[in-house]
């Protein structure tokens, strides 16, 4: 079933991009984004009513786009003159006949009547055709689809690991690409796909994987939904990912054929070679790929390379100037210290967003924080666990410190429990670069009173002060181990006895 979560404005932009720029059908967009076709129809109609084109939409922020879409007037309702779709179906059997020509003839034959738009005409015909037969023969248009998959066999490396072989093929020409990766994670899938697009020198309208769990958040049989990282990849290259249905090899016949050819033509030729790394495998694959793509067809003229140059290459979409980086998305909440947590590190955001849920987008180098699709903070990614990355301007000014939380309030709260607790709270705040960095530690410390009681917490803080601790976790460990319950020792300090063999301190004067 389609994903029933609330659709975001970013996904609405994806709908309009795929419709207005890529020119995909409603059903293709619905399958690619994992939503119902009715949702696609809704937002396409709203954009049409508002008179919006993709050139305007791509430069609009989410708030402005929402206002334009919601503020549009309702579409005019009228009676449409329906064509004879049975005749349309018969006419399409003619060589060279297209739906565009049939729609133009239908429009010209009813000049005084209201007829459907071309997109609705095509949609109505497809509904009619589906009633005639359950499946229709696939015809791959040039530059439309790139099929990707992994070969079953792997190549053993001398270090004990294995090289997994990624395979891709263009739908129209069958032009094939193979690339070795260390595994089959989402990062491997997307990195190999990016290498394939670079190999082809352009991008197709659709990328069709084999419904892998690493890339698909919801591997549904009919409407699989790609995860946010995969959608980010598709958005970067101006394409969309449309996974094949599980156990339906006809959806990815090109990929199945390409995998078989790569296994027979390339992997079998490498079976006696010894490789130490994945890079060495790719160096060996490269010349064999040239031979494979230039191998003449048995029953057709030309080869994969020649057909690619004639049909696919001229219509591929241009690649973006910037190389795509793997991005991971995570919903985060802004804590009272004006920081969000990502991968156990804390990054600051403007203090006005305290308490709100934001979206973190992290690449290998950068962590961006998004609020309603707009970037509100950007930091260099840090590998220091438990540390803070803070922009001073994100923190509140001293004269308008948090209305609800402040260092003074936390210290007063600690003093209500006991003198030692108040002193330890003050130490936690003073030992941080910014007092706000200590808010989490203070709250963690004070919350221990609910579980262990105020007297035990006060006793544990006394021990913590003696040990010089600056971490709430140390006090928690004292309580867990029951060290605060152990009575202090009453044995007097040991004093050396008088003895002739003991020279004493005076001996050294």
N, C-alpha and C positions, 0 to 999 in steps of 0.2 A: 504494500500500500504506500502511497505518497507520504512523505514526511509531513506531520501535522504540526510541527513547531511553528511559532510565529515567524513570519518571513521578515528579514531585515532589509533595510534600504540598499545594502550592498548587493543582496541577491536580486532585488528589483532592478538595480542597474545592470546586473548580469543578464536578466531577461530582456531588457531593452537593447543591450549591446548585441546579443545573439540574434535578435529579431531585426533591428534596424540596420546594423552594420554587417553582420555575418549572413543575414537573410535566411535563417533557419525557419523551419516550420514550427508551429505551436507544439506539436507532439515531440519533435526532436529536443526542443528547449525543455519541455517538461521532463523528458527522460534523462536529459543531461544534468539538470539541477535537482532532480528528485522531488518535484512538486507536481501538482495536478495541472492538467491542461486548462482547466477553468481559471486558475490563478494567472497563468500566462496570458490568456485572453483578456482577463480583467485589466491588467496593467498595460498591455499593448493598446487597448481601447482608451484607457485614461490618457496615455501619452498622445494618441492620435487626436483625441478631443481637445487636449491642451495645445495642439499644434507643435509638439516638440520633435525635433530631429536629433539624431545621435550626436552631431557636432555641438549642439547646445547641452545635451544631457551630460556628456563626459566632462564638461567644465563646471558643472553645477555641484554645490555641496549637497549633502543629504537633506538638510532642512529646507533649502530652496526647492529641491526636487519634490519633496513631499507636499509642499504648499502648492506647487504647480499641478501636481497630479490630483490632489484632493479637491483643489479649487475649480477643476474643470467642470463644465456643464454636462449633463447626461446626454448620451448620443441620441440622435433623432431616430425615432422608430418609424419605419415605413414598410410597405409591402414590396417584396422583391419578386421579379420575374424569374422563375426557376427554369434552367435549361433542361433538355432531355439528356440526363446523364448516361442513359443506356446508349444513345447515339454517340455521346462523347467517348464512351468506352470503346465502341467499335472504331471510331475514327482514329483513336490513338494507336491502333494496330498498323496504320499506314507508316511507311518508312519516312522519317524526317518530321512527323507530326509532333506538335508540342501542345501542352495545355495553354500556353500563352497565346498561340494563334487561335485556338478554339474559343478562348475567352474573348479575344478581340472581335472575332466574327459574331459571337453571341451579343456583345455590346453594340456593335454596329447594326445588327438586325433588330434591335429594340431601342431606337434613339429617343423615344418619348417615354420610356418606362425606366423604372429603377432596377438596376441589376447589382449583383454582388461585386465587391472588389475582387481583384485577381487572387489575393490570398484566401479569401473566403470561398471563392469558386473552386480553388484547388482542394481546400479542406473538405468541402461537400462532396467532391468527386472521390476523394480517398475513402470517405465513409461509405459511399456507394460501392466502391470496388471491394472493400473488405467484406461486404455481404455476399459477393459473388464467389470468393474463394478465401481460404484461411491464410494463405501466404502468397506472396508475389515474388517473382524472381528479382534478385538484387542486380541493379545496374549501377556500377561505380562510375561516378563522374570524375573528370580530371581534377586533381587537387582537392578532392572532397574528404577522403578518409585516409588516415594512417593507422594501420593495425599493428599492435605491439603485443609481445608475449615473451615468455622465457622457454628455452629448449629444455626438454627433460634431462638429457645427459649433461654432466658437468665435466670439467677438465681438472684432474688432480694436480696439485702443486707439490713440489718437493718438500715444502715446509710443513706439509700435513693438511693444509687448507684446500679449498676447492674454488675454481673459477666458474661462476654461473653465466650462461650465455644468453644475453638479451637479443631478441630478433624483432625487426620491424619491416613492414612492407607497405608501399603505397597501393591504394586500391586499384587505380586505373592501369598503371604500368607494371606493378609488381616489383619495382625497384627495391632491392633488399639491402638491409643494413644489419650487422651483427656486432656486438660489443660485450666484452667480458666485465663482470662486476664481482666483488667479493661475496655478495649475498643477494637476497631478493627483498630487502626492506623497502619501505616507501622511498627513502632517500636514494636507493639504488635504482628503483623504477624511474623516478623523475630525472635523476642525473643521466641515466642512459637515454631516456627520451629526449632530453636536451641535446645530447650528443648526436642523436639521430636527426633532429631538426637541423643541426649545424651541418651534418653530412649532406642532407638534401638541399641545403641553402634556402630553405623557406619552411612555411608551416601550412598544414592543411586546415580545413574548416572543422574537422572532427578527429579526435584521437580515440581509438577503440581498443581498450585493454580487455583482458580475459577475466574481468571481475575479481581481481586479486584482493585478499583481505587487507593487504598492506596499504591499498589505495582507496578502497571503497568503505565508507563508514557504515553503510547499510546494504549488504549484498543481497538485495531483494531480487527475486526471479524476474520480475517485469520492470521495476523502476528502481534500480540501484542508485544510491546517493553517494557521490564523491565527498570526501572530507574537505575541510577548509583549506588544508595545505595544497591539495590537488586543484581545488578551484582557484587558488592563488596562482598556481603554475599556469592554468588555462587562461586566466585573466591577463597574465604577463605576456603570453604569446598570442592573445587575441583569438583563441580557439575554445573548444569545449570538449570535455571528456564524456564519452558515451559508452559505458561498459557493456560488453556482450552479456546475454543472459546465461546463467549457469546451465550446463548440459545442453547447450544449443550450438553445436559447432558450425551450423550454417551462418550464424551471426559473425563469425570470424574465420571464414574459409580461407581468406588470403593469408592470415597469420598462421593457420595450421599448415598451409602449403609451404610458406616461407620457412617455418621451423623445420619441416621435413627436408627441404632443400639444403638448409644450412647444416643440419645433422649429417646428411649424406655427402655434401660437396666440401664442407669445411672441417667439421669435427672428425670425420673419419680419416681425413688427411693429416690430422694432428695427433692421432692416437699414439704414435711412437715417440713423439717429442717430449722433452722434459722441460718444464717451466718452473721458475722460482717465484714469480709474481704475476699478478693480473696484468700488469703493463706489458710483460713479455708475451702474454697470450694475445693481447690486442695488436702488438706489432706483427705477430704471425698471421692474424686474421686479415689484416689490411690488404695484402696483395691477393689473397684468395677471394676477397670480396670483389676485387676488380675483375678477376677471371669469371666469377659467378655471374655478375651483372652483364658481362660482355659475351656470355655463352649464347649462341643462336638458339632461337625457339625451334622446336621440332616440326610444328605444323603451321606456324605463322612466320611472316617475314620480320626480320630484325631481331633485337634482343631487348632485355630489360633496360639497358642503358640508353639505347636509341629511342625506345618508346618513351622513356622518362624525359629525354631531351625534347621530344616533339610534343608530348601531351601534358605531362605533369609540371615540369619545370616552369613553363611560361605563366602558369596560373597560381602557383604557390604564393601564399601571403609572405610579405617581407618579414624577416626576423627583427625583433627590437634591437636597438643599439646596445642596451645594457644586458649583460648576462644575468639570467635568473638565479636567485639564491634561495636555498631551501628555507622556508618560513614556517614556524610553528605558531599556532594561535591558542590562546588560553584566556578564559574569562577570569578576571581578577577583581578583588574588592579593595578600595582605598581605605587603609587603616587610619586610626586617629593620628598617627605620626606622619601623615601625608605621603606614605610609601605603599607600593604594591609589592607583592612577593612573586618572583619568577625564578624557578630552579634554585630555591633556597637562598637567593640573594634579593636585596631590597632596593627598589628604585623609586626615586621621588617623583611626584606629580603635583600640579597646583593644588594648594590646600583647600580651595573652594570645592574640590571634588571628593572630599572626605565622606566616606559612607556609601559612595556610588559604585556600581559595578561597571568596569571598563573592559576593554579587549586588548590584550598584549599580543603583539606580533614580533616574534624573535627570529632573527637570522643568526648565522654563525658569528657575526660581528656586532650587530645592533639589536637593541630592544626598543621597540616603539610602543607607545601606549595610545590607544585610540578611544575617543569618546564620540559616539554616533558617527563613526567613520572619519572623524577629523583627528589628526595627530595632536596630542596635548603634551607629550613628552617624548624625548628620544635620548637614549643613553648608549654608551659603548658597553657591550655585554661583558660581564665580569664572571670569573670562575671562582671567586672567593665566597665560600659558603658562609651564610650568616652575617655577612658584612653589608654595608650600606653604600649606595651611590646616590649622592644628594646634590641637587642644584639649590643653592641658597635662596634664590628667588621663589622657589616653590613653597618655602616654609612661610608661615604667617609672621607678620611684623610683631615686635614685642608689645606694642601698645594695643594690638588687637589680636592677642594670642587666643587660642581656641576658646570659644564661649563655654564649651562643656568640659574640655580637658586642658589642664595647665600643669606645670611642674609643682606649683604651690598646692594645687588640689590633691595631687598624688602624694606629696609629702604629708599633708594634713591627714589624708586617709591612713597612711602608714602610722602616723603618731597616735591615731585613735586606737590602733591595735597595741602599740607599745613603743617605748622610746627606741629600742634596738631596731624595730621594723621601720620606723620613720627615718632613722639614721641610714639604714641600708638602702631605702628608697632614694634618699638624697645622694648617696654614693653612686647608685646606678645611673642617676641623671648627670652627675658631675663628670663621670669618667667617659662619657660619650662626646663625640665631636660636636653634635648638636643635641640639646636636651630631648628633642622629639625622638631621637634614635633610642632613647631609654624607655619610651612609653610602653612598648610591648613587654620589655623585661619587668617593668614595674607592675603592669597589670597581671602578668604571669605570677609574680611574687605574691601580690595581694590576694589573688584568687585561691591561693593555697589555704587561706583561712576558712573557706567554705568546706573544704574536705577534711582538714586536720584540726580546725579550731584555732581561735586567736592565741590562747596560751602556748600551744605547741609551736605555732609560727613564730611567736616572740622569742621562745627559747632557741629555736633553730636560727633565728637572725642574730642572736647573741653569739652563737658559735660561728656563724658566717662572718661576722665582724672581726672576731678574733683571728680567723683564718685569712682575712683580707680578700674575701671573694667579691667579684663584681658581676656575677652571673646568678640569675634566679634559679637556674637548673641545679646549682650547688646546694642551695637551700632545700630544694625539692628532694635531692638525694639524701640529705640529712634526715628529713622527715620520713622518707621511705625506709631508710635503714634503722630508724628509731634511735638515732644517736642523741636526739634532744631529750629522750626519756632516761638516759643513763645519768645517774647522780655523779657529780664531780668527785674525784678522789679526795679522801680526807687524810691520806698517809702523809706525814710531815716530810719535808725535803730532806734528802740524805745528806749527812754531814760526816766528813772523814774523821775517824776517832784519833785520839792522841796515841802516838807510837814512836819508839826510838828510830825506826827505819823511815819514818815520814819526815822529811826535812822541813816542810812547811814553806809559806810564802816569804818568811823573813830570811831564809837561806839565800835568796837571790838579791838581797839588798846589799 
